């Protein structure tokens, strides 16, 4: 098939590259000409395992193209995917300006009967708005389909190629046939394509992410209780998660979720409920617990140092909101670093991938604060001379440190483990003070 992708951000580029990998001809459209030049040179503007090779190979094989000109791509496309950002407004609702702008620009270029799929995460009813805009003054209607993405950062290529399910919101028979053909490589492997109403599809994305975020906040609230009553959250987690009805996924205690999806989608679901006079209580509480967990973790550090961090040095291990990505959006690390700097502490910061993103986009690496932030070369460089090591992101390379080396280079032997990746008993045996989550 001939496919156009509007937007070469995270969702758009993964979608376009993977469709090309499956043998389709894909045009990716973006207004950012600098980004397009980078992509044509084989340089992906964010970190995602495997994606760079797929982009290079399919560009070389002339299945994947990049342009800023809608006219080069849209008129000959079988399906056009809208994959632009929907950033949150101040009230938490999704900003649809980029979605509607993309629809407006493609409108005069679409053939009668064309199919447009909205893959961006959008509020319920957005596809109706897009369809009304596209069909204004047109005799033969444009069909608008909801086709939400369910990609995990750090594992997006695999998620796209081997999805648990593909959700398609349409009641149009032609669109059903087109999407059955487009996703046929997955159905042949046994993955399900689930057709439903458009509004059901739009809500499915928000509901799925909010439920997963709720699981994170649930185990984090249990961890708070464990600390008060002398229970061990890791033992409780296993006792819960080994029940097949529950499972272990997203049941790992820590300092809260972050990233581009969970925080935004939970808030958007709250706002959607408010629009229809329904208090989505679980989503509101999920968000509140997530914020509280970060505060509790920082308070634990503050308490250990008797409420005074001024002049102390902290090794911050990990900046990205999760491993295998350079994404720092809503990352718990930013809250911890900000509070430390406000308290007069200095930080020695290391992340295998996300440092450049931190420098450019955190809002913390300012001329004023640079003197208090040391960007370390590696895990041990960050730990050198520190009063405590604070583990934020559970990168695999952080899991088995040389404890004797840490003892030699750290000023004080204190570790705050925000992801419970270390053994408390082993650290105590090696002469460290250890503070985990829910232990």
N, C-alpha and C positions, 0 to 999 in steps of 0.2 A: 504494500500500500504506500501511497504518498501522504506523508504526515507533516503538519506544521506545528511547531511548539513555540508559543509566545512566552518568552522569559527564559533566560539561561541561568537562573539561580539554582539553588540546590535541587528542587523538585524538577524544574524544567530540563536541566542538563542531564540528570540521571534518567529521566523519562525518555528524552530524545536519544541519548546514547544507547540505551538498552533496546529501544525499538529498532534502531539501526542495526544493532548486533543481531537482532532476530530476522534481518533481511529486508527491512522496510527502507524506503527513501525518506529521509527526515531533514527538514529545514528548521533550524532554530533561529528565532527572530529576537533581537534585543536592540534597544536604542543605544546601549553603551558600546561605542565603537572600539574603545580601548580593550574592553573585555573580549569582544569578538576577535580582535587581533591576537590576543593571548590564546584564545581557544584554537584559532587557525594554526598557531605555532605549537599546539599540543600542550599548552599549559593551562591546567584547571585552576580556577581562582580560589579554591577551597580544598581542604583535605578530605578525601573519601577513598578508602582502599579500592583498588582495581579500576576506578573510574577513568583515570588518566590514560591507561592503556587502551581502554575501549574507545575513548574519544579519538585518540591518535589513529588507531587501526581503522576505524570506520570513516574518518575524514580522509585517510589515505586511499581507502577502497571506494571513495565517492558514494558512500551511502549517507554520510552526515555532512550537512552544509550549514554555514553560519552567515547571516545577513541582517542588516538593519532595515531592509526594504521589504515591506509587507507585499508589494506588488510582485516580487520575485517568487514568493512562496505560496501565498494564500489561494490564488485563482485555480491552481491545479491540485489542490489538496483533497484527499478523500475525507480526512478528519483534521480539524484544527483543535489543538489543546491549549487552553488558557492556564498558564502555570506561573502567574505573577504573584507578587507578595500581597498579603492582606494584613498589614501591621495593625496592632491594636490602637484604638483611640484612647483618650484619657479615661473614658468611662468603661473601657474593657471591650467594647464592641469592635468588630472588624471594620477596617477602612477599605472600602470597595472601589476607591478612585482608580486604581490601576487595572482592576478587572473591567470596569466600565469603559475606561479609556481604550483598552485593547479591543473590546467589542466594537466600540465606535470606529476605530481605525480599520478594522477588517470588514466592516459592514458593506461598503460599496464594492468590495473585491470578491465576495462570496457568490458562488453559483447558486441558483435556485435549488433547494433540496439539500444543500450542504449540511454537514454535521459538525457542530461545535461542542467540545467537551470541556467542562470546567473541572480542572484537577486541583486548582487552588482550594485551600480550606476556607469555606465561605458559609455565612449564616443561612439558615433555612429560608428559601424564597429567592435566593440570589439568581438561580437559573431562570426563574420566571422573569426577573428584571432584565437579564441578558437577552432572553428570547423576545421579550417585548421590544427592546431596543433594536435588535437585528431584523425583526419582521415589520417594523414600521414602514408603511408604504410599499410593501412587497406582496406580490400575488401568491407565489409559491413559497411556502414557509421554510425557514431555516430551523432545523431540529437542534435543540440544546440538550445535552446529556450531562448528568452529574457522574463523575468518575474519580472519587477521592483517592488520594495516595495514602499508603500506610508504611512509609519508609522509616527505618531507624537509622539515624546518623551513625556512621561507622560500619554499617552493614547494609547500606541502601541497595547496592547492586544485587546482592543475593536476595534481598527482600523483593526486588522488582522481578527478578528472574524466577524465583521460587516462592511466589506469594501464598500465604495461607488461604486467601480468597481474593477475588477481584469483584468489587462492588460497582455496579452500573445502574444509575438511576434514569430510567426511560420507560415509557409505555409505547414508544414508536417502533413498529415492527421492522422497518428498514434499519433503524439504528441498532436494534437487537442483532440483526444478521451481520451488520458491519462489525460490531464489537465481538461477536462470537468468532468471526474470522480473524480479527486483529489479535485476539488473545488465545487463538486456537493452540499455539505451542504450549500454553500452560494447561489447557483442558486435556490435551493428549497425555500430559504427565500426571493428571489426576487432580489438579487444583480446581477449585470451584469458581465459576462465575455466577454471581448472585444478582439477578435482575430485580429491581424494586422501583417504587415511585421515586421521582426526583427528590422530593422533600424528605423521604425516608433515607435516601442516600446521603443527602447533605447533613442530616442529623446524626447518621451513623458515625461519621468521622469525629464529630465533637463528643459523642457519647463514648466511643471507644477510647479516645485519649483521656477523657475525664475519668473513666473507670480505672485505667492503668495508673493515672496519677493518684487516684483514691487509694489504690493498694499501697503505693509508696507512703502516702501520709498515714494510712492505717498502721503499718508496721512501725513507723516513726513515732506515732502516739503511744503504741504499746511499749516502745523503747523508753519513753519518758516515764511510764508507769514502772517499768522494770527497775530503773535507777532508784526510784523512791522505795520500792518494797524489797529490794535485794534479789530480784530474779535476773536471769540472763536472757536477753532478747534473742541471742543466737540459738539457744536451746528451745525457746518458745517458737521461734520461726520454723525450726525443723519440725517441731511437734504439730504446727499448723500446716505447713506446706507439703508434708508428705501425705496428707489427705488428698486423694486424687480429685476430689471435688473442688479443691482450692488450688493446689500447685504452688511451686516456688517462685514462679516468674514475678518480677517486680515486688518481691517481698524481702528486699534487702535494706536493713536500717542504715541510715546515714545522715547527711546534713541537708537532705532535701533534693528535689528535682530542679532542673533548669532546662535550658535549650530554647529552641524556637517554637516548639509545639505545646508541650504540657501547660506551661504558665499561660500562654496566650489562649489556648483552647478552653481551659477551665474557666478563665475569666469571660470568654465569649459565651460559653454556655450559661453562666450566671446572668449575663446581660440579656441573652435570648429569653430566658425565663422571665426576667423582669419586664421585658417588652410585652409578654403575654400574661402578666400578673401572676406568675408562678415563682415562688421562692425555691430555687434549686438548692436545697439545704446541703446535700452531700458535697456539691461542687464548692460552695462557699466555705464549708468547714475544711475541705481538702486544701484549699488555698491558704486558709488561716494557719493550719497545722504546718504547712510547708514553710511559711514565713517564721513561725515560732521555733521550728527546729533549728534554723540558722542562728536565731538569737540565743537559743539554749546552748548551742555549741560554743559560741563566742563567750557567753557568760561563764562556761566551764573553764575556759582559758583565763578569763579575767579573775575568777575566784582563786585559781591556783596561784596567781601572782598578787593576791591580796588587793585586787582592784587597781593596781598600778602597772601599766605597761610602758610608760615613758622611759625611753632609753634602752629598752630590751630589743633583742634581735630574734626574729622568727623565720624559720625556714618554711616556706609555703611550697609544698610539693603537689603540683597540679593546678592548672588554671581552667582548662576546658571543662564544660559542664559534665562530661562523661569521657571515657577513654575512646581512642580511635577517631577523634574528630578535633578540629581546631576551633569549634564553635564555643564562644564564651557568652552568648546571649543568656541572660538570667542565671548565669553560673553562680553557685554558692560561694565560690572563691572570691568573687567581686565584693560581696557583702563582708566577708571576713577581712579581706585586705583593707577595705575602706574603714572599717571600725578600728583596725589596728593603727592605721595612719592617723586617724582622728585622735587616738589615744596616745600618740607620740612615739609609737614603736617604729622600728625599721624592719623591712622584710627582705628576705633573700628568696627570689622567686625562680622556680623551674617548672617547665612543662616541655615534653618532647616535641610538641607540634604547635602549640597555641601561643607562643610568646609574641610572635609578630602581630598576631591578631589582638593580643592584649595591648601591645604598644599603640596600635592604630585605633582601636575601637572601645577600649574599656572606660575611657574618660578618667582613668586614675593615673596614667603615666604622663602627667603634666610637668611643665617646667618647675612648678612649685614642689611637686612630690618626687621628682626623679632622684633627688638627693637621699630620699628615704627608701628607695626601691633599687635593689641590686638584681640584675637579670643574670642568673647563674648559668654556667655552662652545662652542668649535669646535676644529678640528684645529690651527690656528695659535696659539690661546690656550694649548693644552696645550704646544706647542713653545717658547713664550716663556720665555727664561731657563734653558732646560734644558741639562744637560751631555751628554745624548744623547737621541735620539728612538728609541723602541722600537715597531716596528709589529707588532701582535699579530693583528688581524682585518682581512682584506682587503676592507673596504668599498670600493665603486666610487669614492666621493668622495675616498678617500685615494690613488688611483692616480696622479694627475697633480698633485702639489703644485708650488707656485711656489718653486723652489729658491733663487732670489735672496732672496725674502722670508724663507725659513727661515734663510739665512745671516745675515741682519740681526738676527733675533730670538733665535736660539739662542746660548747661551754658548760651547758647543763644537760643532764641525761633525761630529758622529758619528751614524750611523744604523745601528741593528740591525734588519734586515728579516726578521721571522719567517715571512714567506710568499713571499719572493722576488718581490715585485711591482714592485720598482724595478730599473732597469738599473745594474749596478755601474759600467760604463764612464761612463755619463752622470753619476752622482753623483761619481765621482772627478774628472771634467772640471770639475765645479762646485765642487770644493774640499772635498768631504766624505770622511771615512773611512767605508767601507761594510763591513758584516758581514752576509752572508746565510747561507743554509742549504745546505751541500753545495757551496760555491763556493771 
